[in-house]
Amino acid sequence: GLSLIELLITFSLMALLLTAAVPPLGAWLAKAKLRSAGEQLLNSLRLAQSEALRRNRQTVLVLTNAEPALTATPAANGSRWFVRALPALTGETADASHYVQGVTLSTASAVTLTGPAVLCFNSQGRPVTNSSTGLGSNCTAPASATSPTTYDIAAANTSSTLRVQVFLGGQIRLCDPARSVSSTAPDGC
């Protein structure tokens, strides 16, 4: 058995250890939410790219503030996004078969996204400029092979950010903008 004093000392030590662990745990949780959002966006961009190849037609990743749906309004820096195929023929209208996937981040994640409203991929899986998406926003391909289209992701309670880069040749990568890419920091931008 334990005496009352021993039990109180044990609880006091546990409370002290928990108090010391809460701030690092909060920072770790914020970074985990940031990483999760970055990976979701990366996977959605890769899905848009692979759907363009599979369907042999342009597909688009659309940022929006509305509920992700086939006709949701694009919005730069939107908090949600969806992937859909664009009509291939003049006069063709989009229907449910054009919708691929939508993502809504949890409001509890407190993640913000900064990037273009729409990004189109051609049937070869490369970003492409398209001024007739039918969505009310135009796609703009990266200006050069060394100047990618970027999406920046930030989360509350952490100073860390992540960046998703989409290059002209079709490469898509998730990186840390606070680091420079090198042999010792392959996750840098």
C-alpha positions, -999 to 999 in steps of 0.1 A, spaced: 0 0 0 8 36 -4 4 63 22 -15 94 14 16 115 12 33 92 -13 2 93 -34 1 131 -34 38 133 -43 32 109 -72 3 129 -85 22 161 -81 51 147 -101 27 135 -128 10 168 -130 44 186 -133 55 163 -161 23 167 -180 25 205 -177 60 204 -192 49 181 -220 18 201 -232 36 229 -251 58 206 -272 28 183 -277 8 213 -291 36 223 -315 39 186 -326 2 184 -332 2 217 -353 30 204 -374 12 171 -379 -19 189 -392 3 210 -415 20 179 -429 -13 162 -433 -28 191 -453 3 193 -474 2 156 -482 -35 158 -491 -29 187 -515 1 169 -530 -20 137 -535 -49 156 -551 -25 173 -575 -11 139 -584 -46 126 -588 -55 154 -612 -23 146 -632 -30 109 -633 -67 115 -643 -55 137 -672 -33 108 -684 -60 81 -678 -89 101 -694 -67 116 -722 -82 150 -715 -74 181 -694 -82 179 -658 -81 207 -632 -75 211 -595 -98 239 -583 -94 257 -550 -127 269 -536 -143 283 -504 -176 265 -512 -184 229 -507 -164 209 -533 -187 201 -562 -186 200 -600 -197 236 -603 -182 251 -572 -168 286 -578 -130 288 -579 -112 310 -554 -75 317 -551 -63 308 -516 -94 287 -510 -97 264 -480 -111 234 -500 -104 219 -533 -117 194 -559 -104 176 -590 -125 174 -622 -121 167 -659 -127 195 -683 -150 189 -713 -130 176 -743 -152 188 -771 -166 222 -779 -202 222 -768 -198 193 -744 -212 200 -710 -197 187 -677 -217 161 -659 -212 139 -628 -187 117 -646 -163 147 -648 -161 151 -611 -132 131 -596 -127 140 -559 -132 168 -534 -113 176 -502 -125 196 -472 -100 203 -445 -112 201 -410 -119 235 -395 -102 223 -364 -69 220 -383 -67 258 -387 -47 254 -419 -45 281 -445 -37 276 -482 -22 302 -506 -22 294 -543 -39 299 -577 -76 292 -580 -71 266 -608 -43 245 -622 -49 225 -654 -30 194 -665 -30 183 -702 -33 147 -714 5 142 -709 3 151 -672 19 185 -676 6 219 -663 -10 238 -691 -24 273 -698 -61 273 -705 -83 304 -710 -115 285 -716 -120 262 -686 -157 271 -682 -151 277 -645 -148 315 -646 -110 312 -639 -81 306 -663 -53 281 -658 -18 294 -661 12 270 -666 45 278 -649 65 304 -667 96 283 -670 112 250 -660 128 267 -630 97 287 -619 70 263 -606 34 271 -596 34 270 -558 9 264 -531 19 275 -496 4 258 -466 5 273 -431 -11 262 -398 -20 280 -366 3 274 -336 34 268 -356 58 290 -375 66 262 -400 51 263 -435 52 238 -464 51 244 -501 38 222 -529 56 230 -562 43 220 -596 69 222 -624 64 228 -661 76 192 -669 50 177 -645 70 171 -614 51 177 -582 68 179 -548 62 189 -512 90 209 -497 100 231 -468 105 267 -479 127 275 -449 154 252 -462 173 252 -495 174 220 -514 208 203 -511 223 169 -506 219 173 -469 184 188 -471 165 170 -499 132 183 -484 141 219 -490 126 241 -518 
